[in-house]
């Protein structure tokens, strides 16, 4: 689980559970009570809204897509794209972003009234009402969350459900039945597994077989609850049911729940009528002749409620009369008017529930119609301007030269051969062509960016949602390799006292930090390829490292399995100008003093002693590594959906070992690891040069040697003992770091007798630890231990609870720690109070024997991104 944080202007509409939308500036009232919609393959995946902040005076940009949709966001706001989550600052006009076309209806507070109470069940077994009361379903109020779920179930069952004795059956595709099961469970009942059976049909002499899927509830209490809410019993064709009376008293979004669920079961899906025009989605409904009046009233009720929600309908028709085993029947039909604006209104605010395929088609149709409307509006503008130019005396040749459009269009516009709004150009795709080629992800549609415009400073708002997908939907937009090294010095704390501010300012100027954070070298395309393939060997050849640095890096600073060819060009472009930069978040550069030594012999081997100054550098592969991860997670999702569906957590997504995709991902990841080593090495180079300037002594004479560089959050092929046999494994250390014990052949020769150095950062107010790989690490944890203290609080909550000036001032005044960062927000986000107790983390590691305490360090100067 994790938090996603985004910065949007206050009028951005956030999509909430149950098809509601609310401006983000009003989301504070949603904390702990509402759930925002997270973009997944599900029709609606809600996630708790946990955090809310407002920040003044942030520069915002307006993003407009080819569909005409807009959103205002800061440059660090991440957008879902075909290449993964990408910050706005890294997007350009023409890049695709994913938009979920369903926007819902305003989050109106319903009028509260009692829909059902125990008296509605007086003629039944007294245990029935008691069973519902135990589940908090009686009395049932119009404002209850349970009632919102029931509206969906009532609507869908009316369309495609049945009763058999006390059993309640729903019929749909397996994925949609899972959503129905979820809602039944949320009400406190136990749904069955999904059943499957083959059914034979004979229609007009054509025989065929279909597979029917269903789920049932055996609870009579559940059945009677649905019946009291208006679900018909017996054969629907012979029933007298109409739309439930209580719909007239509900908020618009509640009415839409009932309608959309019924339409998910019964209404036709979006489809092309001809070329660039869609059919009107329609509903057909059969009743016996004796119940025809009720059937007509039912459909007229649906039409009336659609009209109330701003959706126009065609006239109600009596289509045909026929005979079945129960006698003469009549079939009625109405459709949603197929004007572009009306269809967009229907698809984007009501649509279909419990039917993902119809929802997906509705999303594609909405995107198509909006692009078509924008295209036609642009042609209308050109026609009007062309006519105005001609009326003003411009020659036809001049008019034609003023616009990039075919001459015939200009001629018809000027000479009056065109009336009304123009048609789409012949080059504009037909609907079916568009639907076949547009990229979708779940219910979101890839849409090109038309413009990005800076608007100036505004107040922006953050919400935090807790969910595996780490995103939410606002205005329809889906809005998500590291390591540490320690450098020794022969300086003591007394050498620095009184000059802390001078040093922290000099380091801040020398090492780029923050979002974007341009690097310290201008690496070209050839350099990036070398960096990715050769790692620290490149830094050595270019004069940024000495041979001793390589000897004190995990794997000597080079992953030979790296393959730059498996790294996308977009990833390389993101990394090319970031070599030698810290980045943001929890990455830092810290000057520390050794305060405690726990194992004198190991500390001596590491070159550590009390009161000594050391430098800790924590950062990774920047935007390049993030892009590599996004690229391959996308490919894994596309290639192995069945495997991912079996995982308890989507964050465990992986490509099967031995597959081509796994080998390519591993080659790309190793290249990113090489990039991260070079990134930290270039920062080390800048630190050495800065110390030399401040202390007016060559860095070599200051003893600024690399103690060790160890990676975090990477996967490696390693050989381990598994049930008494040696096996090669992929060891993925997520939130962990390598901790090989004394004697292991992969520990650098200088430390092989005492064990691999392990560096555990704490917070900027609590210090860090140097450990050694413990003797039990290979047996207990595949040679691993924790890689840091870890957070206890999200960044948004930290910004709410900590004032950056108080944090910065308190550290300086009380702890003599000098902190500098690109923004006050970063200082608040990284306040000492947001981290776990590093002492406790290290105590557990030490007692388990997976990482033994060697020394403790305490901050003196700290630079945050």
Secondary structure, 3 states (H helix, E strand, C coil): CCEEECCEECCCEEEEHHHEEEEHHHHHHHCCCCEEEECCCCCCEEEEEEEEEEEEEEEEEEEEECCCCEEEECCCCEEEECCEEEEHHHCCCCCEEEEECCCCEECCCCCCCEEECHHHHCCCCHHHHHHHHHCCCCCEECCCHHHHHHHHHHHHHHHHEEEECCEEEEECCHHHHHHHHHHHHHCCCCECCCEEEEEEEEECCEEEEEEEEEEEECCHHHHHHHHHCCCCCCCHHHCCCCCCHHHHHCCHHHHHHHHHHHHHHHCCCCCEEECCEECCCEEEEEEEHHHHHHHHHHHHHHHHHHHHCCCCECCCEEEEEEEECCEEEEEEEEEECCCHHHHHHHHHHCCCCCCHHHHHHHHHHHHHHHHHHHHHHHHHHHHHHHHHHHHCCCCHHHHHHCCCCCHHHHHHHHCCCCCCCCCCCCCCCCHHHHHHHCCEECCEEEEEEEEEEEEEEEEEEEEEEECCCCCCEECCEECCCEEEEEEEEEEEHHHHCCCHHHHHHHHHHHCECCCCCCCCCCCCHHHHHHHHHHCHHHHHHCCCCCHHHHHCEHHHHCCCCCCHHHCCHHHHHHHCCCCCECCCCCCEEEEEEEEEECCHHHHHHHCCCCCEEEEEEEEECHHHHHHHHHHHHHHHHHHCHHHHHCCCCHHHCCCCCCCHHHHHHHHHHHHHHHHHHHHHHHHHHHHHHHHHHHHCCCCCCCCCCEEEEEEEEEEEEEEEEECCEEEEEEEEEEEEEECCCCCCCCCCHHHCCCCCEEEEECCCCCCEEEEEECCCHHHHHCCEEECECCECCCHHHHHHHCCHHHHHHHHHHHHCCEEEECCHHHHHHCCHHHECCHHHHHHHHHHHCCEEEEEEEEEEEEEEC
